[in-house]
Amino acid sequence: MFRFTIRELVLVTVIVALAVGWWVARDTAAKQRAESNALISSLQQENKGLQSRNAAILKGVYFIGYSAQDTGGGKFEFKRRRDAKP
């Protein structure tokens, strides 16, 4: 019959606990990575749409006789162009 000491049982318990902990952490990290990649992809698509919309708005602003200068933080300064017709 097998005979184990308390020390051997504690050692096996610690090894199993470390292995299970590592596996759970690895699985959780993989799920979080997949969710992050999906979020990044959707945000990139949204950013492309907003950039094209922003470009269309700035073209329209230029068409009516103004120039737009980016002042940072998503803010623009609009000035009447000198070559624009009144």
Order of alpha helices (4+ residues) and beta strands (2+ residues): alpha-beta-beta
